[in-house]
Amino acid sequence: MLLIVILFSKYLVPKGYSGLAIYPFVFLKSKALKKDGVLINHEKIHLRQQVEMLVLPFYIIYILEFLFRYIQYRQVYLAYKNISFEREAYANESNLNYLKTRSFWQFLKYIRSYDF
């Protein structure tokens, strides 16, 4: 089972986003978002990715892939949406049972290059 601690902070979550996962925490912009099962599932997917990669390497690869995608697309939003970790989370956030059946390092399936 995945350890998850939900905290609320409108200051830690970047503008334009509702949540942020930094193992073992999920930061949400407001308490009302705690009821958003899809958002919580999205962030839980990120927590699983972080645990699989022993946390620190996740952030290093996330940043490097973001930089690569930024060079590729020349747009911050497109770069963000095409990071493999984000693509996996967005593709499966509505499946609230996803983490029960998810394979180890499943984000690798999403690393190929194409636009959202």
C-alpha positions in Angstrom: 0.0 0.0 0.0 1.2 3.5 -0.9 1.8 6.0 1.9 0.0 9.2 1.1 -0.3 12.4 3.2 -2.7 15.1 1.8 -1.9 18.7 2.7 -3.5 21.9 1.5 -1.6 24.9 0.3 -2.5 27.4 -2.4 1.1 28.7 -2.3 3.0 25.4 -3.0 0.9 24.3 -5.9 1.9 26.2 -9.1 -0.5 28.6 -10.7 -2.8 26.8 -13.1 -2.6 23.4 -11.3 -4.8 21.8 -8.7 -2.3 19.4 -7.1 1.3 18.4 -6.7 2.8 15.1 -5.6 6.1 15.1 -3.7 6.5 11.8 -2.0 4.9 11.1 0.4 2.8 14.2 0.2 0.0 15.4 -2.1 -0.5 19.1 -2.0 -3.9 20.4 -3.1 -4.9 24.0 -3.7 -8.0 23.7 -1.5 -9.7 21.3 0.9 -12.6 20.9 -1.5 -10.2 19.1 -4.0 -9.8 16.2 -1.5 -13.2 15.0 -2.8 -11.9 15.0 -6.5 -11.2 11.2 -6.9 -9.7 11.7 -10.4 -7.3 14.4 -9.2 -6.3 12.3 -6.2 -5.8 9.2 -8.4 -3.6 11.3 -10.8 -1.4 12.3 -7.9 -1.3 8.8 -6.5 0.0 7.6 -9.9 2.8 10.1 -9.5 3.6 8.8 -6.0 3.8 5.3 -7.3 6.2 6.4 -10.1 8.3 8.2 -7.5 8.5 5.2 -5.2 9.4 2.9 -8.2 12.3 5.2 -9.1 13.5 5.6 -5.5 12.2 9.2 -5.5 15.2 11.4 -6.4 15.8 9.8 -9.8 12.2 10.5 -10.6 12.7 14.2 -10.2 15.9 14.2 -12.2 14.3 12.3 -15.1 11.2 14.4 -14.9 13.2 17.6 -15.3 15.4 16.2 -18.0 12.4 15.0 -20.0 10.6 18.3 -19.5 13.7 20.1 -21.0 13.9 17.6 -23.9 10.1 18.1 -24.6 10.5 21.9 -24.3 13.2 21.8 -26.9 11.0 19.5 -29.0 7.7 21.5 -28.8 8.9 25.1 -27.8 5.8 25.4 -25.5 5.8 24.9 -21.8 2.3 23.4 -21.7 3.0 20.9 -24.5 6.3 20.0 -23.0 4.6 19.3 -19.6 1.7 17.3 -21.1 4.2 15.1 -23.1 6.4 14.0 -20.2 6.0 10.3 -19.9 5.0 10.4 -16.2 2.3 13.0 -17.0 1.0 11.1 -20.0 0.6 7.9 -17.9 -1.1 9.8 -15.1 -3.5 11.7 -17.4 -4.3 8.6 -19.5 -5.3 6.6 -16.4 -6.5 9.2 -13.8 -10.2 8.3 -14.4 -9.6 4.6 -13.8 -9.7 4.5 -10.0 -8.6 0.9 -10.0 -5.5 1.5 -12.2 -3.0 1.3 -9.4 -4.2 -2.2 -8.5 -3.3 -3.6 -11.9 -0.5 -1.3 -13.0 2.7 -2.9 -14.1 6.1 -1.9 -12.7 7.6 1.1 -14.6 4.5 1.4 -16.7 5.4 5.0 -17.6 7.9 3.6 -20.1 5.0 2.7 -22.3 4.3 6.5 -22.6 7.8 7.6 -23.5 7.4 7.6 -27.2 7.1 11.0 -28.8 3.8 12.6 -29.9 1.5 15.5 -29.0 -1.5 15.4 -26.7 
